Amino acid sequence: MSDPETKPAAEAATAAPDAVPAEKLKDLETPVVADAVSAPAAPAVSAAPAAPPAASAAPAAPVAAADTTAPETDKVTTELTPIAQLWTVAKSIVASAGHGEIWGVTLSDPETHIPTQIVLQKYLNANDGDLAKATDQLTKTLEWRAKTKPLELLKKAHDSVKFEGLGFVTAYGGDEPDSKEVFTWNIYGATKSVDETFGKLEEFIEWRVALMELALQELSLSSAVKPITAENDPYKITQVHDYKSISFLRQSPHVKSASSETIKVFAQNYPELLKEKFFVNVPAIMGFLYSFIKLFVAPKTAKKFHPMSNGGNLANEFADSEVKGLGEQLPAEYGGKAAELKGSAKGPLLT
């Protein structure tokens, strides 16, 4: 069975055409009307009284100068920060979508609400600061969350026959985001039946979303007090995908479908939340393929992928972590000294 979350997602979003700048308006000057020239007097006719002199033409009205001052509203808009501009649009999106929550954060004015500022900043970071693209993605996320209700999936009991032992969440370190590590563990080698686990796509996606939302709770975004930047963002999750006992030669159509849908859902609705992704217990040939794939993806994305043939070496990857002794806190099968995940780590509710 292949991992339903490792199929590379093609970034097929087509960039919107650049807005055509407004043509510079020329100054329009109303020509000043010259004073009328009196016509020459008609020859006098004897016996006829001379014609009275013609009345002077009224002076031309002064021409008002064109007002080139930009409207105050335009001036204010251009002075708004990208986050403030995104929030201006987001308020109407929230109203139209009928939903104002993302990742456990109830959106509010980012000027005074740091959690909202973090959420909006992540959407801007994911789109390289492009406000139009960030707005589009934020809109789709709000609509998706209004329909899917991810927080409700945390309360839902999922089928243990299909999902028991497949996903866990662990957290290490203190309460401060800079000194805390949150992991999701996807143990697809524990799948009892491919057809059962992946056969009903909607059920699988609901379980997978519940696992992600559980990890987001550990990030505690709703109580954040420090903003993030494009360069410094501690509110991210490390993912571990264990391939042990998985056959890479079998390509179940159910797994392919689950793979495509998972990538689509997560790319659209959980931007800038992945810190690093480790593929452990991967056959040597697959490690070569991942190295090859890295040649064709952006360096920013490629550096997050780490295929490993021996899962027991995973603990060595965290020697430089801000969490002291993080490697030793991992389960023994991954090179640490802690108990196995089953029985010690969190997971979605099961029936």
Secondary structure, 3 states (H helix, E strand, C coil): CCCCCCCCCCCCCCCCCCCCCCCCCCCCCCCCCCCCCCCCCCCCCCCCCCCCCCCCCCCCCCCCCCCCCCCHHHHHHHHCCHHHHHHHHHHHHHHHHCCCEECCEECCCCCCCHHHHHHHHHHHHHCCCCHHHHHHHHHHHHHHHHHHCHHHHHHCCECHHHHCCCEEEEEEECCCHHHEEEEEEECHHHCCCHHHHHHCHHHHHHHHHHHHHHHHHHHCHHHCCCCCCCCCCCCCEEEEEECCCCCCCCCCHHHHHHHHHHHHHHHHHCCCCEEEEEEECCCHHHHHHHHHHHHHCCHHHHCCEEECCCHHHHHHHHCCCCCCCHHHHCEHHHCCCECCCCCCCECCCEC
